[in-house]
Amino acid sequence: MVKMVFKSFLAGVVGAGLFFSFFMSISIAVMAIKTRLASPSVYTRSVEVTPGAFFQQVGLPLSGVAFTVFFAMGMRRFRRLGADSTRSR
């Protein structure tokens, strides 16, 4: 039981980490495009994006949800695998 929870915890951490890394890269790009389009000069070469508050308010709760989903999926998967291995004995 402890081994199954530990494996599910690791699956949740890895899944949430992957989700957040992809979410960060996509949201920084979207924020940069949005900032560039909102600037008065069309020929602006560089923009400054500070996504810290956005990641705290939106990204962190979404990562918590992703962790919960991946943890539940891991529990379900590892419980099924554990039940299959005990039947074969």
C-alpha positions in Angstrom: 0.0 0.0 0.0 2.8 2.4 0.9 4.7 1.5 -2.2 1.5 2.2 -4.3 1.0 5.6 -2.7 4.7 6.5 -3.2 4.6 5.6 -6.9 1.4 7.6 -7.3 3.0 10.6 -5.5 5.9 10.4 -7.9 3.6 10.1 -10.9 1.7 13.2 -9.6 4.9 15.2 -9.1 6.3 14.3 -12.6 2.9 15.0 -14.2 2.5 18.3 -12.5 6.1 19.3 -13.4 5.6 18.4 -17.0 2.3 20.3 -17.1 3.7 23.4 -15.5 6.8 23.5 -17.8 4.6 23.4 -20.9 2.1 25.8 -19.3 5.0 28.2 -18.5 6.4 28.2 -22.0 3.1 28.7 -23.7 1.9 31.4 -21.3 5.1 33.4 -21.6 4.8 33.4 -25.3 1.1 34.4 -25.2 1.9 37.1 -22.7 4.7 38.5 -24.9 2.5 38.5 -28.0 -0.3 40.2 -26.0 2.1 42.8 -24.6 3.6 43.5 -28.0 0.2 43.9 -29.7 -0.9 46.3 -26.9 2.1 48.5 -27.2 1.5 51.8 -29.2 4.5 51.2 -31.5 4.1 48.3 -34.0 7.9 48.2 -34.5 8.7 47.3 -30.9 11.6 44.8 -30.9 11.6 43.7 -27.3 9.0 43.5 -24.6 9.3 42.9 -20.9 7.1 40.2 -19.5 6.8 39.6 -15.7 4.7 36.4 -15.4 5.4 35.9 -11.6 2.0 37.1 -10.4 0.2 35.2 -13.2 2.0 32.0 -12.3 1.1 32.4 -8.6 -2.5 33.2 -9.2 -3.3 30.9 -12.2 -0.4 28.4 -12.7 -0.1 27.2 -9.1 -3.7 26.2 -8.7 -3.7 24.6 -12.1 -0.6 22.6 -11.2 -2.3 21.5 -8.0 -5.2 20.3 -10.0 -2.8 18.5 -12.4 -1.0 16.9 -9.4 -4.3 15.6 -8.1 -5.4 14.2 -11.4 -2.1 12.5 -12.0 -2.0 11.2 -8.5 -5.5 9.7 -8.9 -4.6 8.2 -12.2 -1.5 6.7 -10.7 -3.4 5.2 -7.8 -5.9 3.7 -10.1 -3.2 2.3 -12.4 -1.0 1.0 -9.7 -3.9 -0.5 -7.8 -5.0 -2.4 -10.9 -1.4 -3.6 -11.5 -1.1 -4.7 -7.8 -4.3 -6.6 -8.0 -3.2 -8.4 -11.2 0.1 -9.4 -9.7 -1.5 -10.9 -6.6 -4.0 -12.9 -8.8 -1.2 -14.6 -10.7 0.4 -16.0 -7.5 
